[in-house]
Amino acid sequence: MAPFRKIPFLTCEVAPRQKVKINLSGCNFSCKGCFAIARRECGREFTVEGLLRLLVKSCTKIYGHMVDDVQMTGGEPLTDPEYLFALIKGLKSLGVSKIGISTNGHMLTEDVVKKLKALNVSYIKLDLKAYSEDVHKWYTGKSNERVLKAVELLHEYGLNFYVRTIVIPNVVDASEVEKIAKFLSSIDPNILYRLYEFSPGLLEYKLSRRPTVEEMLEAYNAARRHLKNVELFIYKPERSKIPNYRTPYDPNYKVVEIRDDELLETFMKVDRLAKLADPEWNVQFYTMNQVLEEGT
């Protein structure tokens, strides 16, 4: 285990629920549609103990108490499994009972799955980018063989998990979504499958466009032909005003971020681009120094 991992920011959800996402930087994929700051190695270095201290002080500042729901995301949390395992144990020592992991699945080997089972992780969110090998390799730079195997392992060992896919016009469309749904159904038709719309606003080059409501519904209906539990997330609530349909997206979603002081210029650029894509974008934030130095 490396003694440190770089953390660019924490995402503290304040509505409609209280939940913290720990963004662990660095990823083993090179997804063409990814604009996440944490996709590259960046941020302040923290030991597990130091990161837990930042988490506790952040929660105290924002909520007035420690939250009971923490998700590790990134980047890819499993690029250093031992650090992640130690972090999970540390969270449990703080009394956190709901612990989740968001992963691309590539590093979910049988040994890792067994360890996560033993640690009693609450849930795993697995991103399945594409079913077709050529599409997946073109989009991520890696084969999806290990990802598909990871779905089987998670089901075999009885972990609580769901699968999500980003719908990208002309890349991952309804036909590709249906292939994924068929695969998941062959394992268990009750697997929860969530579809999200691609957002091109923060990309520095043109990969594709935002899918239309009709394209999202086409993908949704294709998945439902094979799976019993399919959810469709549409970013703008007004885009989902379809008869007899309600999106799980919550328009009251609100977050406060804890940002690395040395990345503030990068965050300002992201904020400007996000504001162009969504005029209502307005994320409150504190810097890590502000949080860590308070009360010391």
C-alpha positions in Angstrom: 0.0 0.0 0.0 1.3 3.4 -0.9 1.4 5.6 2.2 -0.5 8.5 0.5 -3.2 9.1 -2.0 -3.9 12.4 -3.7 -7.3 13.9 -3.0 -8.4 16.8 -5.2 -11.7 17.4 -3.3 -14.6 16.0 -1.2 -18.2 16.3 -2.4 -20.5 16.9 0.6 -24.2 16.5 -0.4 -26.4 18.6 1.8 -29.7 18.0 -0.1 -31.8 15.9 -0.4 -29.6 13.8 1.9 -26.4 14.1 3.8 -23.6 12.1 2.1 -19.9 12.6 1.4 -18.1 11.4 -1.7 -14.3 11.1 -1.3 -12.6 11.7 -4.7 -9.5 9.5 -4.9 -7.5 10.7 -7.9 -5.9 8.7 -10.6 -7.5 6.2 -13.0 -6.5 3.1 -15.0 -8.9 4.0 -17.8 -8.6 6.8 -20.3 -12.2 7.4 -21.1 -12.7 9.8 -24.0 -15.8 11.3 -22.5 -14.4 11.8 -19.0 -14.0 15.4 -17.7 -13.5 14.5 -14.0 -10.7 16.4 -12.3 -9.8 13.2 -10.4 -9.1 11.3 -13.6 -5.5 12.3 -13.4 -3.2 12.1 -10.3 -3.8 15.5 -8.6 -4.6 17.0 -5.3 -3.2 17.0 -1.8 -1.5 13.9 -0.5 -3.1 12.2 2.5 -2.4 9.2 4.6 -5.5 7.3 5.6 -5.4 8.9 9.0 -5.0 12.4 7.5 -7.9 11.8 5.1 -10.1 10.7 7.9 -9.2 13.9 9.9 -10.1 16.0 6.9 -13.4 14.1 6.5 -14.4 14.6 10.2 -13.5 18.3 10.2 -15.4 18.8 6.9 -18.5 17.1 8.3 -18.3 19.1 11.5 -18.1 22.3 9.5 -20.9 21.6 7.1 -23.3 19.4 9.0 -22.3 19.9 12.6 -21.8 16.1 13.0 -20.3 13.1 11.3 -22.3 11.7 8.4 -23.4 8.1 8.2 -23.0 7.7 4.4 -19.7 7.9 2.6 -18.8 6.8 -0.9 -15.3 6.4 -2.4 -15.2 7.5 -6.0 -12.6 9.1 -8.3 -10.7 8.6 -10.4 -10.7 4.9 -9.6 -10.7 4.0 -5.9 -9.2 0.5 -6.5 -5.9 1.6 -8.1 -4.6 1.0 -4.6 -6.8 -1.6 -3.0 -4.9 -1.8 0.3 -5.3 2.0 0.8 -9.0 1.6 0.1 -9.4 -1.3 2.5 -7.6 0.7 5.2 -9.9 3.7 4.5 -13.0 1.5 4.8 -11.8 0.2 8.2 -11.1 3.7 9.3 -14.6 4.8 8.3 -16.1 1.9 10.3 -14.0 3.0 13.3 -15.7 6.4 13.0 -19.1 4.8 13.1 -20.0 5.2 9.4 -22.4 2.4 8.6 -23.2 3.1 4.9 -20.0 2.8 2.9 -20.1 2.6 -0.9 -17.6 2.4 -3.8 -17.9 3.7 -7.3 -15.6 1.8 -9.7 -15.1 0.9 -13.3 -14.8 -2.7 -12.2 -11.5 -3.5 -14.0 -9.7 -4.2 -10.7 -12.5 -6.1 -9.0 -10.7 -9.4 -9.0 -12.0 -12.4 -7.0 -9.6 -11.6 -4.1 -10.8 -8.0 -4.0 -14.4 -9.0 -4.1 -13.9 -11.4 -1.2 -12.2 -8.7 0.8 -15.0 -6.2 0.2 -17.5 -8.9 1.2 -15.6 -9.5 4.4 -15.5 -5.7 5.1 -19.3 -5.6 4.6 -19.3 -2.8 2.1 -22.8 -1.4 1.8 -23.0 -1.1 -2.0 -20.9 -1.0 -5.2 -21.7 1.2 -8.1 -20.1 -0.4 -11.2 -19.7 1.7 -14.4 -20.1 -0.6 -17.5 -19.1 1.7 -20.3 -19.9 -0.7 -23.2 -20.6 -4.4 -23.9 -18.9 -4.6 -27.3 -15.2 -5.2 -26.8 -14.2 -2.9 -29.7 -16.3 0.0 -28.4 -15.1 -0.4 -24.8 -11.4 -0.6 -25.8 -11.8 2.5 -28.1 -13.6 4.5 -25.4 -11.5 3.5 -22.3 -8.2 2.2 -23.7 -8.8 -1.2 -21.9 -10.6 -4.5 -22.6 -13.9 -5.0 -20.8 -13.3 -8.7 -20.2 -12.4 -8.1 -16.5 -15.3 -5.7 -16.0 -17.8 -8.3 -17.3 -16.2 -10.9 -15.0 -16.5 -8.4 -12.1 -20.3 -8.3 -12.5 -20.4 -12.1 -12.3 -18.2 -12.1 -9.2 -20.2 -9.4 -7.4 -23.4 -11.5 -8.0 -21.7 -14.8 -7.1 -20.5 -13.4 -3.8 -23.8 -11.7 -3.0 -22.6 -8.1 -2.7 -25.1 -5.3 -3.1 -24.4 -3.6 -6.4 -25.9 -1.9 -9.3 -24.6 -1.1 -12.8 -24.7 2.2 -14.6 -24.1 3.3 -18.2 -23.7 6.7 -19.8 -25.8 7.0 -23.0 -23.6 8.7 -25.7 -25.1 9.3 -29.1 -23.3 7.4 -31.9 -21.0 5.7 -29.3 -23.1 4.0 -26.6 -26.6 4.1 -28.0 -29.8 2.0 -27.5 -28.4 -1.0 -29.3 -25.3 -1.0 -27.1 -27.4 -0.5 -24.0 -29.5 -3.5 -25.0 -26.4 -5.7 -25.3 -25.5 -4.7 -21.8 -29.0 -5.4 -20.5 -29.0 -8.9 -22.2 -25.7 -9.6 -20.5 -26.9 -8.5 -17.1 -30.1 -10.4 -17.5 -28.2 -13.6 -18.2 -26.7 -13.3 -14.7 -29.8 -12.0 -13.0 -32.8 -10.0 -14.5 -33.2 -8.3 -11.1 -29.9 -6.4 -11.3 -30.5 -2.7 -10.9 -29.4 -0.9 -14.1 -29.2 2.9 -14.3 -28.9 5.0 -17.4 -27.5 8.5 -17.4 -27.2 11.1 -20.2 -23.9 12.1 -21.6 -23.0 15.8 -20.8 -20.5 17.3 -23.3 -20.3 20.7 -21.7 -17.0 20.2 -19.8 -15.1 18.3 -22.5 -12.3 20.2 -24.2 -13.1 18.6 -27.6 -16.2 17.4 -29.3 -16.9 13.7 -28.7 -20.7 13.7 -29.1 -23.7 15.7 -28.1 -26.2 15.4 -25.3 -28.8 12.7 -26.1 -32.3 13.7 -26.8 -35.2 12.7 -24.5 -36.3 10.3 -27.3 -32.9 8.7 -27.4 -32.8 8.3 -23.6 -36.2 6.7 -23.7 -35.2 4.4 -26.5 -32.2 3.2 -24.5 -34.5 2.9 -21.4 -37.1 0.8 -23.2 -34.3 -1.4 -24.8 -33.0 -2.2 -21.3 -36.4 -2.9 -19.9 -37.0 -5.6 -22.5 -34.4 -7.7 -20.5 -34.2 -6.3 -17.0 -36.9 -5.7 -14.3 -35.1 -2.8 -12.5 -34.1 0.0 -14.9 -33.8 3.7 -13.9 -33.4 6.6 -16.2 -31.6 9.8 -14.9 -32.2 12.9 -17.0 -30.2 15.9 -15.8 -32.8 18.7 -16.4 -36.1 17.9 -14.7 -38.1 19.7 -17.5 -36.5 17.2 -20.0 -38.4 14.4 -18.3 -41.9 15.7 -18.6 -43.2 12.6 -20.3 -46.6 11.2 -19.6 -46.6 8.4 -17.0 -42.8 8.8 -16.4 -40.9 10.3 -13.5 -37.1 10.6 -13.5 -35.2 9.6 -10.3 -33.2 12.8 -10.7 -33.8 15.1 -7.7 -34.0 18.9 -8.7 -33.2 19.8 -5.0 -29.7 18.2 -5.3 -27.1 20.5 -3.6 -23.5 20.0 -2.6 -20.7 21.8 -0.9 -17.2 20.9 -2.0 -13.9 20.8 0.0 -11.2 21.7 -2.6 -7.5 21.4 -2.6 -6.1 25.0 -2.3 -3.5 24.3 -5.1 -6.2 23.3 -7.6 -8.4 26.4 -7.2 -7.4 27.7 -10.6 -8.5 24.4 -12.2 -11.7 24.4 -10.3 -12.4 28.0 -11.5 -12.1 26.8 -15.1 -14.4 23.9 -14.4 -16.9 26.2 -12.8 -16.9 28.6 -15.8 -17.5 25.8 -18.2 -20.2 24.3 -16.0 -21.9 27.7 -15.8 -22.0 27.9 -19.6 -23.6 24.4 -19.8 -26.0 25.2 -16.9 -26.7 28.8 -15.9 -27.9 27.6 -12.5 -24.5 26.1 -11.6 -23.4 27.6 -8.3 -21.4 25.3 -6.1 -20.4 26.6 -2.7 -16.9 25.4 -1.5 -14.3 25.7 1.2 -10.6 25.0 0.8 -8.9 22.2 2.6 -6.7 24.8 4.4 -9.9 26.5 5.7 -11.2 23.3 7.0 -8.1 21.8 8.5 -6.9 25.1 10.1 -10.2 25.8 11.8 -10.2 25.1 15.5 -6.4 24.3 15.5 
